[in-house]
Amino acid sequence: MPQFKTSRRALLAGAAATLAAPGLVRAQDAFPNKQIKFIVPYTPAGATDNISRIVMAKVSEMLGQQVLIDNRAGGGGTIGTDALAKAAPDGYTIGLITISMFCMAPALYSKLPYDPVKDFSPMAGMSVWPNMLVVHPSIPAKTVPELIALLKANPGKYNMASSGSGTTIHLAGEMFKQLTGTDMVHVPYKGSAGAMQDLIAGNVHIMFDNMPSCWPHVQAGKLRALGVTSRERNKAAPDVPAIIEFVPNYVVEVWMGFGGPADVPQPIVDKLAAVGTKALEDPDVKAKFAALGSDPWPMAPKGLQDRIVSEIAVWAPIVKASGAKVDG
């Protein structure tokens, strides 16, 4: 008798699922039929925010539904990223996937509120760019070797601003200190915009900022660029050398994509991935990226997931060697 009841319950559950399936399929086919929220876990006006707005404006146009940017800054990006992990898995809340919050954070935080591998549905890549080593014009160094010499002669005298502890901007500086044997005082801010404002004002001295954020200020003469963190010079700034030309093994490439919480239905993942990738082919999007020193970074859901897993392994020993920790 118990076996019969169990089987009957299973049959009823299966029948209910079968009856519900057409409605579920119709809902997925109709997606999206309302506004989509896109969580950016940083303050407005930084590189991640700027690029998110460029791409999502085109995605909005292609989907015929508004994609509203929702800035959720704080906790070095963990607050907004955790909000994404805990959102309803219906495709109507998506957000940034960044190298810092998914690949560096596991080694920086003693306990993250989310699992970067298990708690998300990666969808598509968006952009890749270098960081740029920029200094206030009052700093006498005009080249990377001159800056290294200046820092070695004055340990602890100069400040290094970042958009927050554990961000790529912070760790790019920590890697530079580690590989050059120099010492700078880290000054974390609650986002790139505040750090950049103080750097331009001369309240801090040095920053390894995301190139899309700082390059316009370099062009305007407000900052001096000494190097980029990519393997080669950036085509938007060919006269600015790659730091690796002077510091062996120094490479930091920043990438960002987007996704949703775990268990978003695959048809919705596929639709958003296709639209996001198609947006990167738009000439206007490409032109805006190029002006910021960034490149389109098309990446399928599986490729983005694999990149997260592989770079967690890459950054763990680098973070450990730097001694950088955000908590604990």
C-alpha positions in Angstrom: 0.0 0.0 0.0 2.7 2.6 0.8 4.4 1.8 -2.5 1.1 2.4 -4.3 0.7 5.8 -2.6 4.2 6.8 -3.4 3.7 5.8 -7.1 0.4 7.6 -7.2 1.9 10.8 -5.9 4.7 10.6 -8.4 2.1 10.1 -11.2 0.1 13.0 -10.1 3.2 15.2 -9.8 4.2 14.2 -13.3 0.8 14.9 -14.7 0.8 18.4 -13.1 4.2 19.1 -14.5 3.0 18.0 -18.0 0.0 20.3 -17.7 2.1 23.2 -16.6 4.8 22.7 -19.2 3.0 24.4 -22.1 2.4 27.5 -19.9 6.1 27.5 -18.9 7.1 27.2 -22.6 4.8 30.1 -23.6 6.2 32.3 -20.8 9.8 31.6 -22.0 8.8 32.2 -25.6 7.3 35.6 -24.6 10.4 36.6 -22.7 10.8 39.5 -22.1 7.4 41.1 -21.6 8.4 43.6 -19.0 11.4 45.7 -17.9 14.7 43.9 -17.0 16.9 45.0 -14.1 20.7 44.9 -14.6 22.7 45.0 -11.3 26.0 46.8 -11.4 27.7 46.2 -8.1 29.7 49.5 -8.3 29.1 53.2 -8.3 28.0 55.1 -11.5 30.6 56.5 -13.9 33.3 53.8 -13.5 34.4 51.6 -16.3 32.1 48.7 -15.5 29.1 51.1 -15.2 29.9 52.9 -18.4 30.4 49.7 -20.5 27.2 48.1 -18.9 25.2 51.2 -20.1 26.7 51.1 -23.6 25.9 47.4 -24.1 22.5 47.3 -22.3 21.2 50.3 -24.2 21.7 48.2 -27.4 20.2 45.1 -25.7 17.2 47.2 -24.7 16.8 48.3 -28.3 17.1 44.7 -29.6 14.7 43.2 -27.1 12.1 45.9 -27.3 12.1 46.2 -23.5 14.0 48.6 -21.2 17.0 47.2 -19.4 17.3 49.4 -16.3 20.8 49.8 -14.7 20.6 49.3 -10.9 23.8 50.4 -9.1 24.3 48.5 -5.9 27.7 49.6 -4.6 29.4 48.5 -1.4 31.4 45.7 0.0 33.9 45.9 -2.8 31.2 44.7 -5.1 30.0 41.8 -3.0 26.7 43.5 -2.0 25.4 43.8 -5.6 26.8 40.5 -6.6 25.1 38.8 -3.7 21.8 40.5 -4.6 22.2 39.0 -8.1 22.8 35.6 -6.7 19.6 35.8 -4.6 17.3 37.2 -7.3 14.5 35.3 -8.8 15.8 33.0 -11.6 13.4 34.3 -14.2 15.7 36.4 -16.4 14.3 39.7 -15.3 17.2 40.4 -12.9 20.6 40.0 -14.5 23.9 41.7 -13.8 27.6 42.0 -14.0 30.1 39.1 -13.9 33.5 40.5 -13.3 37.0 39.0 -12.8 37.3 40.8 -9.5 34.1 39.6 -7.9 34.1 36.1 -9.3 37.8 35.1 -9.6 39.7 37.3 -7.2 37.2 37.6 -4.4 37.3 33.9 -3.3 41.0 34.4 -2.3 40.4 37.8 -0.7 37.4 37.1 1.5 37.4 34.6 4.3 33.7 34.0 3.6 31.8 35.2 0.6 28.0 35.4 0.8 27.8 33.7 -2.6 29.5 30.9 -4.5 30.9 32.3 -7.8 30.7 28.9 -9.5 27.4 27.4 -8.2 25.2 30.5 -7.6 25.0 32.0 -11.1 23.9 31.4 -14.7 26.7 32.9 -16.8 25.3 34.3 -20.1 27.8 36.3 -22.2 31.0 38.2 -22.2 31.0 41.9 -22.8 34.3 43.6 -22.7 38.1 43.3 -21.9 40.6 46.0 -21.3 43.8 46.7 -19.5 44.3 48.8 -16.3 46.3 51.9 -16.8 49.0 53.2 -14.4 48.3 56.9 -14.0 49.8 59.5 -11.8 49.0 63.1 -10.8 51.0 65.5 -12.9 52.8 66.7 -9.8 54.6 63.3 -9.5 58.1 63.8 -11.0 58.2 60.3 -12.6 57.4 60.3 -16.3 58.2 56.6 -17.0 57.7 53.3 -15.2 61.4 52.9 -14.4 61.4 56.5 -13.0 58.4 55.7 -10.9 60.0 52.5 -9.5 63.1 54.5 -8.6 61.1 57.2 -7.0 59.1 54.7 -4.9 62.2 52.8 -3.8 63.8 56.1 -2.7 60.7 57.1 -0.8 59.1 53.9 0.7 55.6 54.6 2.1 55.6 58.3 1.0 53.2 58.0 -2.0 49.5 56.9 -1.9 47.9 54.4 -4.3 44.2 54.9 -4.7 41.8 52.1 -5.6 38.1 51.6 -6.2 38.0 49.3 -3.1 39.9 46.6 -1.4 40.1 43.5 -3.5 39.2 45.1 -6.8 41.3 44.7 -9.9 42.5 48.2 -9.4 43.8 47.3 -6.0 45.3 44.0 -6.9 47.0 45.5 -10.0 48.8 47.8 -7.6 49.6 45.0 -5.2 51.1 42.9 -8.0 53.2 45.9 -9.1 54.5 46.4 -5.5 55.3 42.7 -5.3 57.2 42.4 -8.6 59.1 45.7 -8.2 59.9 45.6 -4.5 58.3 49.0 -3.9 56.0 50.3 -1.2 52.9 52.5 -1.6 50.1 53.2 0.9 46.8 51.8 -0.3 43.9 54.1 -0.1 40.6 52.3 -0.9 37.5 54.2 -2.0 33.9 53.2 -2.4 34.1 53.1 -6.2 36.4 54.3 -9.0 34.7 57.7 -9.4 35.6 59.0 -5.9 39.2 57.7 -6.2 39.6 59.4 -9.6 38.2 62.7 -8.3 40.8 62.7 -5.6 43.6 61.7 -7.9 42.8 64.5 -10.3 42.7 66.9 -7.3 46.1 65.7 -6.1 44.9 64.3 -2.8 46.3 60.9 -3.8 49.2 60.2 -6.2 48.9 57.0 -8.1 46.2 54.7 -9.5 46.1 51.5 -11.6 42.6 52.4 -12.9 40.5 50.7 -15.5 41.6 52.3 -18.8 38.0 53.1 -19.9 37.6 55.3 -16.8 40.9 57.2 -16.7 41.9 57.5 -20.4 39.7 60.5 -21.1 41.4 62.3 -18.2 44.8 61.5 -19.6 43.7 62.9 -23.0 42.5 66.0 -21.2 45.9 66.5 -19.6 44.6 66.0 -16.0 46.6 62.9 -15.5 49.8 61.3 -16.8 49.8 57.7 -18.1 52.9 55.7 -17.5 51.9 52.2 -18.7 49.1 49.7 -19.4 48.8 46.3 -17.7 48.1 44.3 -20.8 50.6 42.0 -22.6 50.9 44.5 -25.4 50.3 48.2 -25.9 46.7 49.3 -26.3 45.7 50.4 -29.8 43.8 53.4 -28.4 47.0 54.6 -26.6 49.9 53.3 -28.7 52.4 55.7 -27.2 51.8 54.4 -23.7 54.1 51.3 -23.1 53.0 48.1 -21.5 54.3 47.7 -18.0 55.6 44.3 -18.9 58.2 46.0 -21.1 59.9 47.1 -17.8 58.5 44.6 -15.3 58.7 40.9 -16.3 55.6 38.8 -15.9 53.4 41.8 -15.0 50.0 41.4 -16.7 46.5 42.2 -15.5 43.7 42.1 -18.1 40.2 43.0 -16.8 37.1 41.4 -18.3 33.4 41.6 -17.6 30.3 39.8 -18.8 26.8 39.3 -17.5 24.6 36.6 -16.2 21.8 35.8 -13.8 21.2 33.8 -10.6 21.5 30.0 -10.8 18.7 28.0 -12.5 17.5 30.6 -15.0 15.7 28.5 -17.7 18.1 27.6 -20.5 15.9 29.1 -23.3 16.1 32.5 -21.5 19.9 32.1 -20.9 20.3 31.4 -24.6 18.2 34.3 -25.7 20.0 36.8 -23.5 23.3 35.4 -24.5 22.5 35.7 -28.2 21.3 39.3 -27.9 24.2 40.3 -25.7 26.7 38.9 -28.1 24.9 40.5 -31.1 25.1 43.9 -29.4 28.9 43.7 -29.4 28.8 43.6 -33.2 27.0 47.0 -33.5 29.3 49.6 -35.0 28.2 52.3 -32.5 29.0 49.9 -29.6 32.4 49.1 -31.1 33.2 52.8 -31.6 32.3 53.7 -28.0 34.4 50.8 -26.7 37.4 51.9 -28.8 37.2 55.4 -27.5 37.5 54.0 -24.0 40.4 51.7 -24.8 38.2 48.6 -24.4 37.6 45.7 -26.8 34.4 43.6 -27.3 34.7 40.2 -25.6 32.1 37.8 -27.0 31.9 34.7 -24.9 29.3 32.0 -24.8 27.7 30.8 -21.5 29.9 27.7 -21.2 33.0 29.7 -22.1 32.3 32.3 -19.5 31.7 29.6 -16.8 35.0 27.9 -17.7 36.8 31.2 -17.6 35.5 31.8 -14.1 36.7 28.4 -12.9 40.1 28.6 -14.5 40.9 32.2 -13.3 39.9 31.4 -9.7 42.9 29.0 -9.8 45.1 31.6 -11.4 44.5 34.4 -8.9 44.5 32.4 -5.7 48.3 32.1 -5.5 48.8 35.7 -6.6 46.5 37.1 -3.9 48.2 34.9 -1.3 51.6 36.0 -2.3 50.6 39.7 -2.2 49.2 39.3 1.4 46.1 41.2 0.4 43.0 40.4 2.4 39.7 42.2 2.6 38.3 40.5 5.7 39.4 37.9 8.3 
